Amino acid sequence: ASAEITGMKSLPSHHFPTNINKTTMKLAISAALVGSASAWSTLTMKAQTPNSRRNILQKGAAIATAIAAPAAANAYAVPDLLYPFEALEPYIDAPTMKIHHDKHHGTYVANINKATEGKDEVDILELQLNALEAGPAYRNSGGGHYNHAFFWDEMAPPDEAKKTKPSAELEAAIDKAFGSLDDMKAKFEAQAAPGAVFGSGWVWICASSDGLKLVGTPNQDNPLMKGVTDEVMFPILGLDVWEHAYYLKYQNRRPEYVSNWWNVVNWDKVSENYAYVTENKAGVPVRG
């Protein structure tokens, strides 16, 4: 997001937009520093030689560049949740949500930023296709960032989630692939069981060249990555079955976590995902 800052001296603080991001603020500070250096040079023009004036401008520009540079290095960010940490109670507890979002997702973002520092900025969705070839940081941390950003936005507080339902198009695709929504849920829960996804991983419903498919992936892999499944597929629904996603509340009872999770699935968002991937033949863009 970007914001235009004008009249800074005369406006009270509550007039400033609340969504100014770090990059915008850094650029504003950089511009102010360059302007200050230039103005000071003009005021002291009579006392300075041409060489000293040039040095002042060069130093001002160097300071501005040094302040703005870190913004380019940190291309990715953990997106804010669309709901409070406690909003998914009683099915997903607030402490789990906070640790999962701030710490675990935060670590993936920090690591993918470190891995891509100094390189051209690429949208996290585009990073998925060749992640296996690009190396472990792209596969694990880049995948972890995309997967979690996708995961947060497909959920809603229970009282809101229960009012949502699959679109007519999605319902028809589910019926064709799985028999019914209830049948799909049963197969999904079986795929999410510890014996099916051993250890850590994800379970997905994806759009493929042959309709909807149910897929389990290990670690932070996803079906957008070339080489993870038989073909690149586009997730419309995904569940994190790493222990950090449920252990504080459910301990070793992963099946209970999975069956309770349906109470916070936002089917309106899942339907939007399905409409997007079928129209664009591409993965769902995520925030962050």
BELMOQUI-V128721 format. One record per pair of residues at least 12 apart in sequence whose C-alpha atoms are under 7 Angstrom apart, sorted by the first residue. I is the first residue (numbers start at 0). J is the second residue. Records with the same first field share a line. If there is no record, write none. Layout:
# BELMOQUI-V128721
I=J / J
This chain:
# BELMOQUI-V128721
0=19 / 20
1=19 / 23
2=19 / 23
22=70
25=66 / 67
26=67
29=63 / 66 / 67
32=59 / 63
33=59 / 60 / 63
36=55 / 56 / 59
37=56
40=52 / 55
72=112 / 116 / 117
73=112
74=112 / 120
75=108 / 112 / 287
76=108 / 287
77=104 / 105 / 108 / 287
78=148 / 286 / 287
80=151
84=96 / 97
86=156
87=155 / 156 / 157 / 263
90=259 / 260
92=248
95=244 / 245 / 247
99=243 / 244
104=144 / 147
107=140 / 141 / 143 / 144
108=140 / 144
110=140
111=136 / 137 / 140 / 141
114=136
123=141 / 145
124=145 / 284
127=142 / 223 / 224
128=223 / 224 / 225
129=224 / 225
130=224
131=224
138=220
139=219
142=219 / 220 / 221
143=219
145=285
148=285 / 286
149=285
150=237 / 238
153=264 / 265 / 268 / 269
154=263 / 264 / 265
155=263 / 264 / 265
156=263
157=262 / 263
160=262 / 263 / 264 / 265
161=262
163=265 / 266 / 267
164=266 / 267
165=266 / 267 / 270
166=270
169=270 / 273
172=210 / 211
173=211
176=210 / 211
187=213
188=257 / 258
190=202 / 215
192=253 / 254
196=215 / 217
199=217 / 218 / 240 / 241 / 242
200=216 / 217 / 218 / 219 / 239 / 240 / 241
201=215 / 216 / 217 / 237 / 238 / 239 / 240
202=214 / 215 / 216 / 237 / 238 / 239
203=215 / 234 / 236 / 237 / 238
204=234 / 235 / 236 / 237
205=232 / 233 / 234 / 235
206=232 / 233 / 234
207=232 / 233
222=234
233=276 / 281 / 282
234=282
235=269 / 272 / 273
236=269
